[in-house]
Amino acid sequence: MTNTAPAHTRVSAVARLLGQTAAVLVLLAVIAVAALAIVVPRLTASVPLTVLTSSMEPGMPPGTLAVVRPVDPDDIGVGDIVTYQIRVDRPGVISHRVIAIAVGADGRRLFTFKGDNNTDADPDRVVAAQVMGRVWYSIPGLGFVNTFVAGHAKAWLVPTLGIAMIGYALVLVVRALIGARRARATDGRHGTSRHRASRPSPVASTAPASPRSPTHVAAARR
């Protein structure tokens, strides 16, 4: 009993610590994803886009969420991943890497793009008016969520999902804390019970019988 109790207490403490650590890590991960996918783009006027093809593999496979930040075309350099419109004022866009920059007869910069996974460069050179922005950062896999949430629903559904995820993570943390408190209380009760059970019982008196009780002696002799 004496050796088992401390071991049980140590195991319980380690389990509580692992549970609390896991809950905190989940919370931090959810907050980080929500911040990178929702909060940061809104605060920086960036645009979250979903990679649909394999032209930028392996760095940006299909389903990647690419956050595109506005950029001055003069600040674009070779090696940058840039999102540009296929045609000016049309919705279709491509996110490829700049492999060459030239200056046209009119002094405008002309960009040549190529997908990392493509053999050939994009067929048409791109002018500054087509540039939408530079890919700031990307999150693999999160683009699928962005694809399913489209239209006006994105204005409220995406933040709602982010808040729900954060709320769920908070619930995990609260449950871990409550579980730890209950475990401590249980360990405390068990420790008290073990302490009481291990107390020595009173030793029987060995004093000789009092001469005032001869009846008991006589009964024993019969």
URTA-V496300 format. One record per pair of residues at least 4 apart in sequence whose ideal C-beta (glycine too) atoms are under 8 Angstrom apart, sorted by the first residue. I is the first residue (numbers start at 1). J is the second residue. If there is no record, write none. Layout:
i=(I:I)
j=(J:J)
This chain:
i=(1:1:1:1:2:3:4:5:5:5:5:6:7:8:8:8:9:9:9:10:11:12:12:12:13:14:15:15:16:16:16:16:16:17:18:19:19:19:19:20:20:20:20:20:21:22:22:23:23:23:23:23:23:24:24:25:26:26:26:27:27:27:27:27:27:28:29:30:30:30:30:30:31:31:31:32:33:33:33:33:34:34:34:34:34:35:35:36:36:36:36:37:37:37:37:37:37:37:37:37:37:38:38:38:38:39:39:40:40:40:41:41:41:41:44:44:45:45:46:46:46:46:46:46:47:47:47:47:47:48:48:48:48:48:49:49:49:49:49:49:49:49:49:50:50:50:50:50:50:50:50:51:51:51:51:51:51:51:51:51:51:51:52:52:53:53:54:54:54:55:55:55:55:55:56:56:56:56:56:56:56:56:56:56:57:57:57:58:58:59:59:60:60:60:60:60:60:60:60:61:62:63:63:63:63:63:64:64:64:64:64:64:65:65:65:65:65:65:65:65:66:66:66:66:66:66:67:67:67:67:67:68:68:68:68:68:68:68:69:69:69:69:70:70:71:71:71:71:71:71:72:73:73:73:73:74:76:76:76:76:76:76:76:76:77:77:78:78:78:78:79:79:80:80:80:80:81:81:81:81:81:81:82:82:82:82:82:82:82:82:82:82:82:83:83:83:83:83:83:83:83:84:84:84:84:84:84:84:84:84:85:85:85:85:85:85:85:86:86:86:86:86:87:87:88:88:93:94:94:95:96:96:96:96:96:97:97:97:97:98:98:98:99:99:99:99:100:100:100:101:101:101:101:102:102:102:102:103:103:103:103:104:104:104:108:108:109:109:110:110:110:111:111:111:111:112:112:112:112:113:113:113:114:114:114:114:115:122:126:126:139:142:143:144:145:145:145:146:149:149:149:149:149:150:153:154:155:156:157:158:159:160:161:162:163:164:165:166:167:168:169:170:171:172:173:174:175:176:177:178:179:180:181:182:183:184:185:186:187:188:189:190:191:192:193:194:195:209:209:209:213:214:215:216:217:218)
j=(5:194:197:198:198:7:8:9:190:191:194:10:11:12:187:190:13:187:191:14:15:16:183:187:17:18:19:183:20:176:179:180:183:21:22:23:176:179:180:24:173:176:177:180:25:26:176:27:169:172:173:175:176:28:173:29:30:169:172:31:166:169:170:172:173:32:33:34:165:166:168:169:35:166:169:36:37:139:142:165:38:39:162:165:166:39:40:40:67:137:139:41:48:65:67:139:142:145:146:158:162:42:158:159:162:43:162:44:46:67:46:47:48:67:69:136:69:70:67:68:69:70:133:136:67:68:83:132:133:65:66:67:68:146:65:66:67:68:83:93:95:143:146:63:64:65:66:143:144:146:147:56:60:61:62:63:64:65:66:95:138:143:62:147:62:115:61:62:117:96:115:116:117:118:60:61:64:81:95:96:97:115:116:117:61:116:117:116:117:116:138:64:66:81:95:116:135:138:140:140:143:140:141:142:143:144:138:139:140:141:142:143:138:139:140:141:142:143:145:146:81:83:95:135:138:143:135:136:137:138:139:83:95:132:133:134:135:136:133:134:135:136:132:133:75:76:82:131:133:134:76:109:111:128:131:109:80:82:98:101:109:111:131:134:98:101:98:99:100:101:97:98:97:98:134:135:95:96:97:98:134:135:95:96:97:98:111:113:131:132:133:134:135:93:94:95:131:132:133:134:135:93:94:96:111:113:126:130:131:132:89:90:92:93:130:131:132:90:92:93:94:130:92:130:129:130:132:113:122:135:113:114:115:118:122:113:114:115:116:111:112:113:112:113:114:121:111:112:121:109:110:111:112:109:110:112:125:107:108:109:110:108:109:110:127:128:127:128:125:126:127:125:126:127:131:121:122:125:126:121:122:126:118:120:121:122:122:126:130:131:143:146:147:148:149:158:161:158:153:154:157:158:161:154:157:158:159:160:161:162:163:164:165:166:167:168:169:170:171:172:173:174:175:176:177:178:179:180:181:182:183:184:185:186:187:188:189:190:191:192:193:194:195:196:197:198:199:213:216:217:217:218:219:220:221:222)
